[in-house]
């Protein structure tokens, strides 16, 4: 079965099984899989929280850039002093109010390259945060697609189970009538009653599953499901071969890119700590103006500028240990990149296999449904002439129900596997899905704060 044909058959099957138009007659409330994904993208607290985290990470860059800038401070002081002096029998007293103001400036000229390393590290952290945001977006969109299909599946199964009660109830009525005229025994009636009771139990279970799926849908999408339309896989985003899918995933999956930026940040941390072993050169300037320093009414003004060179000689081995530690952490991040690449590769291959398996399961389940329908019809006819027992009819009815449930489950699994494959490739984005929503641009906030020298208000006004 081709993917396009399977998608069309999927839509027809689920729409017929669910009968959602009758359940939700208000067509204006119809929800498609794409609109549900759009809702999740806009309203998800997970995505919005990750966006705030990226904005917080953006501030690491101006923090690092502050190392290039001067530190300026002003000071003021005031006090009161009393003194008494006696010289050759003559005593004198004085009371002064010493006070003054001052301005100090410290400017680092060279600090072993620590500021430059800190800026590179902060920028790598920003890029990694953006990729982590992208991964979170794709994860939420996948969860939304999964929740959407779970509601469709559980609604369809609930309708099948309810219909099964009606069918078994009619079977019980016919069996009771035949028992009344002596055609069957009390055992046949009891078997029918047992199947009706079991069917009611399955309806209760199906209702519980549907309530759980609806709750998960609301948590992820933000609203209760209303008149859900049939869902399909984003076939245009899936390549023709698993090899091509792996190649796309290794180049586009945001988790791999985030791991690479984390490696860059770890390598910058090594250079940052190594800078502590190098000399530091800075300039200090100060201007002070004082009153009543020695005698009442005096004024003094002083200014100074000092160049200071600090050369670290030995720190007890502490800095050296941190350098070695940072190098090992960088090695760990390098292995993390390899690990994430293999995880992405495995996820793509697994999703591709699940997609192929679910397609085969659909074909098998379709054949099973067709055969079970034929078998049930034949068993009923044979039971009317006494060649089959009531139990045979009940078993045939149960086999048909199981086949239909298997078919609906396989249809759901195929759509979910398709979205899992697209996510593993890194393509489950609002842009590539053409969701028609305003795309959040993380670079806007970064550009707003990158060159700020002062100010405590965020660009959003907080």
N, C-alpha and C positions, 0 to 999 in steps of 0.2 A: 504493500500500500504506500503510495507517495505521501509526502508530508502535507501537501496542499489538500489532497483528497481526505486524508485523515483528519485535518483541521475542520473541513466542511462537515464530515461525518460526526465529529465531536460536537459541533454546534447543534446539529440536528438532534443527536441523542440526548444531550443534556437539556435542551429546551423542551423536548417532549417529555423527558422524565420528570422535570421539575414542575412544569405547568405554572411558572411564576406569574404569568399574566393574570391568572385567576387569583393567585394569592395576594398580589399587589396590583390592583386595577389602575392606580394612578400612574399613567405613562410618564408624567413629568418627573417622577421620582426614579426613573430607570437609571441604573448604574452600570457602567461598563468597567472592564478591567483597567482600561487606560485612565478613566476618571478616578477610580479608586487609588491607583498609583499616584495620580496628581494630588489627591487629597493627602495621602501619606507624606508626600514630598514637602508639602506646604506646612502641614500641621504637626508633624512628628516631633515630640519633645526630644527624642534621641538626636535627630538631625539638628534641631535648633540648639541643643546643648553642645554638640560638636562644633557648630559654627561659633558659639561663644568661646569655646576652647581655642579655636584657631585665632580668634581676635586677641585673646589673652597672650597667645604665643607670639603674635605679631609684635607685641611690646618688648620682646627680648631684643629686637634689633635696635630701637632707639636707646635701650639700656646699654647695649654694647657700644654704640656709637658715642655715648657720653664719655668714654675713655679718651676720645680725641679732644674733648672740650675742657675749658678751664673750670675750676671750682672757685667761686667768689662768695665771700662771706663778709658781713659787717658786724661790728661789735660796739657796744657802748657800756660804760660803767660809771658809777657814782658812789661816793662813800663819804665818811666823816671821820676826821682824825683830831685828836687832842694831844697837845704836848706841853710839858712844863720844863723850863730850863733855869738853872741857877749857875751863875758865873760870878766869883769874887763877891759873893754876898748879895748879888743882884739877881733876882728871879724874874722870869718872864713866862708868859703863857701864850699859846697860839692855838687857834682852832681853824682847820682847813677843810675844804670840801673838794677833794681831788675827784676829777671826772675827766672823761675823755671819750672820743669816738675813733674808730679805726676801720680800715678796709683792707682785706687780705685777698690775694689772688694766687692760686696754685695751678700751674700748667705743666702737665707731663709732656716731655719731648720724646722720650724713648723708654719703653718698658719691656724690652725683650720681645716685641711682637705680640704681646698678650692681647692688646686691643684688636689688632687685625684678626687674630685667631678667634677672639670672642665674637666678632662681627660675622665671620664665616660660619661659626657654629650656630649663631642665632638664625642666620638665613637658612641653613640646612634644617634647623628645627621647624621653621615656618613652612618650608616645602614639604617636610614629612607630615606636619599637621594637616596641610591641605590634602595630601593623599589619604591620610587616615579619615578625614571628613568624606572624601569621595568613596572610600570603602564602606563607611557607615551608611551613606546614602544608598549605595547599592544593596547593602544588607537589609535595610528597611524596605526598599522596594521589593526585594525578593520575599521578605516576610509578608508584605501586603499581598503580593500575587499568590503566595501559598495560602494565606488566610481566605482570600477571595475564592479560590478553588475548593478549599475545605468546606466553606459554606455551601457552595454549589453541590458538592458531593454529598454532604450530610443531609441537605434538603431533599435531594433526589432519593437517597436511601430511605429517608423517613417516608416519603411518598410511596415508595415501593413497599415498605413494611406495612403502611396503612392499607394500601390496596390489597396486600396479602391477607390481612385480616378479613376484608370484605369477601375475597375469594374463598378463604377457608370457612368463613361463616356460611356462605352459600353451600359449600361442600358439606358442612355439618347439617344444614337444614335438609339437604337431599338425602343424606345418610339416615337422618332421623325418620324421614318419610318412608324410606325403604325398610327401616327397622320396624316401623309401625305395621307394614304389610307383610313382614316376615321374610324379606329378601336377604337381609343381612343380620348379623348377630349384634349383641350388646357390645362386643369387643370393637367392632367397627365404629360404633358411636363413640366409645371411649377414646379410640385413637384420634378421631376427628376433634373431640373436645380437647385432648392434650395438645394437638397442633395449634388450635385457636389460642389456648392459654400461652403457649410458647411464643406465638406471634405477637400477642399483647406485650409480653416481656421484651421482645425485640423492638417494638415500637417505643416503649419507655426508654430503652437504651439509646435508640436513634434520636429521640427527643433530647436526651441528656447530652449526647455528642454534638447535636446541632446548637444547643444553648452554649456549650463551651466554645464552639467555633465562632459563634456570633460575638461572644465576649472578647475573644482574641481579635476578631476583625475590628471591633470598635476600639480596642486599645491601640491597634496599629494604624488604622485608617482615620479614626476620630469620629465616625458616625456609625449608626446601625445600618446593616445591609438592607437595601430596598430594591426589589425587582432587578436582581443581578442578571445581566445578560451573559450569554455563553462566552467563555474565555478561550483564547487560543495562544499558541506559542509565538514569540517574535521570530518567525522563520527567516525573515530577511537579514537578521543579525547572526544567523548560524551558517558557517561555511559548509562546504561540501564534504570535507574530510576531517577526521579527528586530528591529523597532523597539522592542518591549517589552523584548527581551533587552538591547539597547543602553542603554535607560533604566535598567534594573536594574543593569547593570554600572557605569554612571557614578555611581551612588549607593552601591553596595555593594562594589565592588572595593577590596581593602585597599591596593593599590599607589597608588591615587589618594589615599586618605586619608593614607597615609604621606607622600606628596609634599606634601600641604597642611601637615602638621605640620612637615615639614622647612622649609617656607617660613616658618612661624611662628617656628621656632627661629632662622632666619637674620635675621628682622626684629628679634627680641630681641637678637641679637648686635650689631646696629647701635646700639640704645639702650644696650647695655652699654658699648661703646667710647666713645660720645658722653659717657657719664658721667665719663670720665677728663678731660674738658675743664671739668668743674664743680668747685666747691670741695668740700673734705672737712672735716667737723667730727667731732672725737672727744674723748673724755675719757680721761685716764690717771690712775691712782691707784697709790700705792706706800706700803708700810710696811716699815721696816727696823729691825732691832735688832742693835747691834754691841757687841763686848767688846774691851777692850785696844786701843782705837783710838789713844790718845795716851800714856796711862800705864797701868801694870799695875793691873788691877782696875777700870778705869772701864767704865761702861755708858752707852750712848746709844740712844735710840729716836727715830726720825724718821718723819714721815708727810707725804705731799704729794698734792694733787690738781690736775691741770692740764687745762684745756680748750685744745685745739689746733685752729686753723683753717689749712688749707692751701689756697691759691688758685693753681692752675696758670696761668701767664702765657704761656709759650712753651716748647714741647718740640721745637723744631727741625723741626716739620711732620710728625713721625713719627705722632702720634696722628691727626692730620687725614687722613693717607694711609690709615691703617687704617680710619677711618670710611668714606672713599670706597670702599675695597676691600670692606668689609662690605656696603655698599649695592649694589655690583655683584653680589656673591654672592647677595644677596636677590633681585635681578632675575633671576639665573640660575635660582634655585629657583622663581620664578614661571613662567618658561618651562618648567621641568621638569614642573610641574603640567599645563600644556597638552599637553606631549609625552606624558606618561603617559596622559592622557585619550584622546588620539588613538590611542595604542598599544592601549589597552583596547578602544576602538571597533573598530579594525581586527581585533583578535584575535577579538572576538565575531562580526563579519561573516564572517571567514574560517572559523571553526569552524562557524557556521551553514551556510555554503556547503558545507563538507566533509560535514556531516551530511546535507544534502539530496542531495549527489552520491553518497554511499555508499548511501543508500536507493535511489536510481535504479540504482546499480551492482548492488545485491542483486537487484532485479527483473530486470535484464538478465542477470545471471549465472544466476539461477534458470531463466530461459527458455533460456539457452545450455546449461545442464546437461541440461534436458529434451530439447532438440533433439539434443544430442550423443549422449544415450543412445539415442534413436530412430535416429539415423544409424548408430551403431555396430552396433546390432542388424540394421539393413538391410544394411550392408556385409558383415557376417559371413554372412548368408544368401546374398547374392549371390556371395560368395567360394566358398561350398560348391558352387555350380553353375557356377563358372568365369567369372562375369561381373565379378569384382573380383580384384585381385591381393593378395598378402600385404602389400605396401606400403600399399595402401588401408586394409586392416584396421588396420595399425600406426598410420597417421596418424589414423584415426578414434578409436582408443584414446587417443592422445596428446591429441587435441582434447577428449575427455571429461575426461581428467585435468586439463588446463589449466582447463577450465570449473569443475571442482570446487574447484581451488585458488583461482581467482578469486572464487568464491562465499564460501569460508571467509575469504579476505583481506578481502572487502568487509564481511562480518559483523563482523570484528574492527575494521575501520576505522570502522564506524558507532558501535560502543560507545565507542571511544577519542575519536571526534569529539564524542560526547555529553558525555563527561566534560571534554573540552577546553572546550566551550561553557559548561558549568556553572562551571568554574574561572575562565574569563574574566569571567563575571558576578559572581564573588566568592561563589558559593553552595556551593562544594565544601568545606563545613565538616563536622566530625563531628556537630554538632547538626542541621543541615539534612539530612544523610544518614541520621540516626537510627542511628548506629553502635552505640549502647549502651555507650559507654566513659565513664569519668570525664573530664570536660572540665577541662583545665588553666585555672585562673583567675589571670591575671597580676596582678590587682589585690591579691591576698592578700599577696604579698611586699611590694608597694609600701606597703600600709597598715602592715605590720610595721616598716618602716624609716623611714617618712616623718617621724615625730616623734622619732626617737632622738637624744638629746644625747650619748650616749657608748656604748661597748661595741664590741669588735672581733669578736665571734662572730656569724656569720650566723644567720638564723632556722632554717636547716637543721642548725645545730650545728657547722659547720666553723670 
